[in-house]
Amino acid sequence: MRLVIQSAKVNYIPHMENASAAPSIPPSIDRVLKLFRSMGREEKMQALVQYSKKLEPLPERFRDLNRGAFTVPECMTRVDIIPEMRDGRLYFYADLNVRESPTIAAVLAIIFAAVNGQPPSTTLAIPSDFVRILMESIGLGAREPGLNAMITRLKRYARDAGPQTA
Protein backbone atom coordinates (compact mmCIF):
# COMPACT_ATOMS: atom_id res chain seq x y z
CA MET A 1 0.00 0.00 0.00
CA ARG A 2 1.19 3.50 -0.81
CA LEU A 3 0.11 6.87 0.54
CA VAL A 4 -1.22 9.73 -1.51
CA ILE A 5 -2.88 12.75 0.04
CA GLN A 6 -6.20 13.57 -1.57
CA SER A 7 -7.94 16.79 -0.63
CA ALA A 8 -5.93 16.92 2.61
CA LYS A 9 -7.08 13.44 3.63
CA VAL A 10 -4.80 10.41 3.54
CA ASN A 11 -6.00 7.80 1.07
CA TYR A 12 -4.29 4.48 0.62
CA ILE A 13 -3.83 3.57 -3.01
CA PRO A 14 -2.74 0.09 -4.09
CA HIS A 15 0.66 0.05 -5.75
CA MET A 16 0.58 -0.69 -9.48
CA GLU A 17 3.08 -3.43 -10.21
CA ASN A 18 3.16 -3.14 -13.99
CA ALA A 19 3.85 0.35 -15.20
CA SER A 20 3.33 0.96 -18.89
CA ALA A 21 6.07 2.19 -21.19
CA ALA A 22 7.26 5.71 -20.48
CA PRO A 23 5.28 8.32 -22.40
CA SER A 24 6.97 11.04 -24.44
CA ILE A 25 8.47 13.95 -22.54
CA PRO A 26 5.81 16.59 -21.77
CA PRO A 27 6.56 20.16 -22.87
CA SER A 28 6.94 21.45 -19.29
CA ILE A 29 9.77 18.98 -18.63
CA ASP A 30 11.30 19.30 -22.07
CA ARG A 31 11.63 23.10 -21.62
CA VAL A 32 13.62 22.62 -18.40
CA LEU A 33 15.91 20.03 -19.98
CA LYS A 34 16.57 22.22 -23.03
CA LEU A 35 17.33 25.20 -20.81
CA PHE A 36 19.83 23.29 -18.66
CA ARG A 37 21.46 21.63 -21.67
CA SER A 38 22.13 25.09 -23.11
CA MET A 39 23.80 26.43 -19.94
CA GLY A 40 27.41 26.41 -18.92
CA ARG A 41 28.59 25.53 -15.43
CA GLU A 42 28.35 29.04 -13.97
CA GLU A 43 24.91 29.63 -15.49
CA LYS A 44 23.66 26.35 -14.03
CA MET A 45 25.01 27.25 -10.60
CA GLN A 46 23.29 30.65 -10.73
CA ALA A 47 20.04 29.07 -11.96
CA LEU A 48 20.09 26.53 -9.11
CA VAL A 49 20.56 29.33 -6.56
CA GLN A 50 17.59 31.19 -8.03
CA TYR A 51 15.40 28.08 -8.17
CA SER A 52 16.25 27.18 -4.55
CA LYS A 53 14.54 30.43 -3.52
CA LYS A 54 11.37 29.46 -5.41
CA LEU A 55 10.50 26.32 -3.47
CA GLU A 56 7.24 27.07 -1.69
CA PRO A 57 6.99 26.24 2.01
CA LEU A 58 4.94 23.25 3.08
CA PRO A 59 1.27 24.26 3.26
CA GLU A 60 -0.10 24.66 6.76
CA ARG A 61 -2.64 21.85 6.23
CA PHE A 62 0.25 19.34 6.19
CA ARG A 63 2.11 20.67 9.26
CA ASP A 64 0.56 18.20 11.71
CA LEU A 65 0.77 15.22 9.34
CA ASN A 66 3.03 12.38 10.46
CA ARG A 67 5.59 12.81 7.70
CA GLY A 68 7.64 9.70 8.41
CA ALA A 69 6.03 7.86 5.49
CA PHE A 70 6.94 10.74 3.17
CA THR A 71 10.67 10.97 4.02
CA VAL A 72 13.18 10.15 1.27
CA PRO A 73 15.76 8.13 3.22
CA GLU A 74 18.36 8.12 0.43
CA CYS A 75 18.91 11.88 0.80
CA MET A 76 21.79 13.06 2.99
CA THR A 77 19.52 15.57 4.69
CA ARG A 78 15.90 15.07 5.67
CA VAL A 79 13.45 15.65 2.82
CA ASP A 80 9.74 14.90 3.05
CA ILE A 81 7.78 14.87 -0.21
CA ILE A 82 4.02 14.95 0.14
CA PRO A 83 1.74 14.26 -2.84
CA GLU A 84 -1.80 15.55 -3.16
CA MET A 85 -4.45 14.74 -5.77
CA ARG A 86 -7.01 17.39 -6.64
CA ASP A 87 -9.45 16.99 -9.51
CA GLY A 88 -7.27 14.41 -11.26
CA ARG A 89 -4.18 16.62 -10.98
CA LEU A 90 -1.13 15.81 -8.91
CA TYR A 91 0.62 18.33 -6.68
CA PHE A 92 3.81 17.83 -4.71
CA TYR A 93 5.03 19.67 -1.64
CA ALA A 94 8.30 19.34 0.21
CA ASP A 95 9.49 19.94 3.71
CA LEU A 96 13.23 20.46 4.07
CA ASN A 97 15.74 22.92 5.42
CA VAL A 98 16.41 25.04 2.32
CA ARG A 99 19.45 26.69 3.92
CA GLU A 100 21.07 23.30 4.53
CA SER A 101 20.04 21.83 1.19
CA PRO A 102 19.78 24.51 -1.49
CA THR A 103 20.55 22.03 -4.29
CA ILE A 104 17.71 19.75 -3.23
CA ALA A 105 15.38 22.74 -2.90
CA ALA A 106 16.36 23.93 -6.38
CA VAL A 107 15.81 20.56 -8.04
CA LEU A 108 12.45 20.15 -6.30
CA ALA A 109 11.38 23.66 -7.30
CA ILE A 110 12.31 22.90 -10.92
CA ILE A 111 10.44 19.60 -10.92
CA PHE A 112 7.40 20.91 -9.07
CA ALA A 113 7.12 23.83 -11.50
CA ALA A 114 7.04 21.32 -14.36
CA VAL A 115 4.67 18.71 -12.90
CA ASN A 116 2.40 20.33 -10.30
CA GLY A 117 -1.15 20.72 -11.54
CA GLN A 118 -0.59 18.11 -14.24
CA PRO A 119 -1.95 14.57 -14.52
CA PRO A 120 0.22 11.81 -13.01
CA SER A 121 1.41 10.87 -16.51
CA THR A 122 3.49 14.08 -16.60
CA THR A 123 5.46 12.99 -13.54
CA LEU A 124 5.85 9.48 -14.94
CA ALA A 125 7.38 11.00 -18.08
CA ILE A 126 10.35 12.54 -16.24
CA PRO A 127 13.28 10.93 -18.07
CA SER A 128 15.72 8.77 -16.13
CA ASP A 129 18.60 11.15 -16.96
CA PHE A 130 16.79 14.28 -15.69
CA VAL A 131 19.07 14.75 -12.66
CA ARG A 132 22.21 14.01 -14.67
CA ILE A 133 21.26 16.70 -17.21
CA LEU A 134 20.60 19.26 -14.47
CA MET A 135 23.78 18.42 -12.56
CA GLU A 136 26.06 17.88 -15.56
CA SER A 137 29.35 19.81 -15.25
CA ILE A 138 28.46 21.25 -11.84
CA GLY A 139 30.52 18.85 -9.75
CA LEU A 140 27.79 17.82 -7.34
CA GLY A 141 27.85 14.14 -8.20
CA ALA A 142 27.55 13.11 -4.54
CA ARG A 143 24.02 14.57 -4.57
CA GLU A 144 22.81 12.56 -7.56
CA PRO A 145 21.79 9.36 -5.71
CA GLY A 146 19.54 11.31 -3.34
CA LEU A 147 18.14 13.47 -6.13
CA ASN A 148 17.43 10.40 -8.25
CA ALA A 149 15.71 8.81 -5.24
CA MET A 150 13.43 11.86 -5.04
CA ILE A 151 12.48 11.42 -8.71
CA THR A 152 11.81 7.74 -8.06
CA ARG A 153 9.58 8.68 -5.13
CA LEU A 154 7.64 11.21 -7.24
CA LYS A 155 7.11 8.60 -9.93
CA ARG A 156 5.92 6.05 -7.38
CA TYR A 157 3.36 8.52 -6.07
CA ALA A 158 2.26 9.24 -9.65
CA ARG A 159 1.89 5.52 -10.43
CA ASP A 160 -0.11 5.01 -7.26
CA ALA A 161 -2.36 7.99 -8.03
CA GLY A 162 -2.78 7.11 -11.71
CA PRO A 163 -5.79 4.78 -11.42
CA GLN A 164 -7.81 7.47 -9.66
CA THR A 165 -7.48 9.84 -12.61
CA ALA A 166 -8.97 7.45 -15.18
C-alpha positions as CSV (number, residue, x, y, z in Angstrom):
1,M,0.0,0.0,0.0
2,R,1.2,3.5,-0.8
3,L,0.1,6.9,0.5
4,V,-1.2,9.7,-1.5
5,I,-2.9,12.8,0.0
6,Q,-6.2,13.6,-1.6
7,S,-7.9,16.8,-0.6
8,A,-5.9,16.9,2.6
9,K,-7.1,13.4,3.6
10,V,-4.8,10.4,3.5
11,N,-6.0,7.8,1.1
12,Y,-4.3,4.5,0.6
13,I,-3.8,3.6,-3.0
14,P,-2.7,0.1,-4.1
15,H,0.7,0.0,-5.8
16,M,0.6,-0.7,-9.5
17,E,3.1,-3.4,-10.2
18,N,3.2,-3.1,-14.0
19,A,3.9,0.4,-15.2
20,S,3.3,1.0,-18.9
21,A,6.1,2.2,-21.2
22,A,7.3,5.7,-20.5
23,P,5.3,8.3,-22.4
24,S,7.0,11.0,-24.4
25,I,8.5,14.0,-22.5
26,P,5.8,16.6,-21.8
27,P,6.6,20.2,-22.9
28,S,6.9,21.4,-19.3
29,I,9.8,19.0,-18.6
30,D,11.3,19.3,-22.1
31,R,11.6,23.1,-21.6
32,V,13.6,22.6,-18.4
33,L,15.9,20.0,-20.0
34,K,16.6,22.2,-23.0
35,L,17.3,25.2,-20.8
36,F,19.8,23.3,-18.7
37,R,21.5,21.6,-21.7
38,S,22.1,25.1,-23.1
39,M,23.8,26.4,-19.9
40,G,27.4,26.4,-18.9
41,R,28.6,25.5,-15.4
42,E,28.3,29.0,-14.0
43,E,24.9,29.6,-15.5
44,K,23.7,26.4,-14.0
45,M,25.0,27.2,-10.6
46,Q,23.3,30.6,-10.7
47,A,20.0,29.1,-12.0
48,L,20.1,26.5,-9.1
49,V,20.6,29.3,-6.6
50,Q,17.6,31.2,-8.0
51,Y,15.4,28.1,-8.2
52,S,16.2,27.2,-4.6
53,K,14.5,30.4,-3.5
54,K,11.4,29.5,-5.4
55,L,10.5,26.3,-3.5
56,E,7.2,27.1,-1.7
57,P,7.0,26.2,2.0
58,L,4.9,23.2,3.1
59,P,1.3,24.3,3.3
60,E,-0.1,24.7,6.8
61,R,-2.6,21.9,6.2
62,F,0.3,19.3,6.2
63,R,2.1,20.7,9.3
64,D,0.6,18.2,11.7
65,L,0.8,15.2,9.3
66,N,3.0,12.4,10.5
67,R,5.6,12.8,7.7
68,G,7.6,9.7,8.4
69,A,6.0,7.9,5.5
70,F,6.9,10.7,3.2
71,T,10.7,11.0,4.0
72,V,13.2,10.2,1.3
73,P,15.8,8.1,3.2
74,E,18.4,8.1,0.4
75,C,18.9,11.9,0.8
76,M,21.8,13.1,3.0
77,T,19.5,15.6,4.7
78,R,15.9,15.1,5.7
79,V,13.5,15.6,2.8
80,D,9.7,14.9,3.0
81,I,7.8,14.9,-0.2
82,I,4.0,14.9,0.1
83,P,1.7,14.3,-2.8
84,E,-1.8,15.6,-3.2
85,M,-4.5,14.7,-5.8
86,R,-7.0,17.4,-6.6
87,D,-9.4,17.0,-9.5
88,G,-7.3,14.4,-11.3
89,R,-4.2,16.6,-11.0
90,L,-1.1,15.8,-8.9
91,Y,0.6,18.3,-6.7
92,F,3.8,17.8,-4.7
93,Y,5.0,19.7,-1.6
94,A,8.3,19.3,0.2
95,D,9.5,19.9,3.7
96,L,13.2,20.5,4.1
97,N,15.7,22.9,5.4
98,V,16.4,25.0,2.3
99,R,19.5,26.7,3.9
100,E,21.1,23.3,4.5
101,S,20.0,21.8,1.2
102,P,19.8,24.5,-1.5
103,T,20.5,22.0,-4.3
104,I,17.7,19.8,-3.2
105,A,15.4,22.7,-2.9
106,A,16.4,23.9,-6.4
107,V,15.8,20.6,-8.0
108,L,12.4,20.1,-6.3
109,A,11.4,23.7,-7.3
110,I,12.3,22.9,-10.9
111,I,10.4,19.6,-10.9
112,F,7.4,20.9,-9.1
113,A,7.1,23.8,-11.5
114,A,7.0,21.3,-14.4
115,V,4.7,18.7,-12.9
116,N,2.4,20.3,-10.3
117,G,-1.2,20.7,-11.5
118,Q,-0.6,18.1,-14.2
119,P,-2.0,14.6,-14.5
120,P,0.2,11.8,-13.0
121,S,1.4,10.9,-16.5
122,T,3.5,14.1,-16.6
123,T,5.5,13.0,-13.5
124,L,5.9,9.5,-14.9
125,A,7.4,11.0,-18.1
126,I,10.3,12.5,-16.2
127,P,13.3,10.9,-18.1
128,S,15.7,8.8,-16.1
129,D,18.6,11.1,-17.0
130,F,16.8,14.3,-15.7
131,V,19.1,14.7,-12.7
132,R,22.2,14.0,-14.7
133,I,21.3,16.7,-17.2
134,L,20.6,19.3,-14.5
135,M,23.8,18.4,-12.6
136,E,26.1,17.9,-15.6
137,S,29.3,19.8,-15.3
138,I,28.5,21.3,-11.8
139,G,30.5,18.8,-9.8
140,L,27.8,17.8,-7.3
141,G,27.9,14.1,-8.2
142,A,27.5,13.1,-4.5
143,R,24.0,14.6,-4.6
144,E,22.8,12.6,-7.6
145,P,21.8,9.4,-5.7
146,G,19.5,11.3,-3.3
147,L,18.1,13.5,-6.1
148,N,17.4,10.4,-8.2
149,A,15.7,8.8,-5.2
150,M,13.4,11.9,-5.0
151,I,12.5,11.4,-8.7
152,T,11.8,7.7,-8.1
153,R,9.6,8.7,-5.1
154,L,7.6,11.2,-7.2
155,K,7.1,8.6,-9.9
156,R,5.9,6.0,-7.4
157,Y,3.4,8.5,-6.1
158,A,2.3,9.2,-9.6
159,R,1.9,5.5,-10.4
160,D,-0.1,5.0,-7.3
161,A,-2.4,8.0,-8.0
162,G,-2.8,7.1,-11.7
163,P,-5.8,4.8,-11.4
164,Q,-7.8,7.5,-9.7
165,T,-7.5,9.8,-12.6
166,A,-9.0,7.4,-15.2
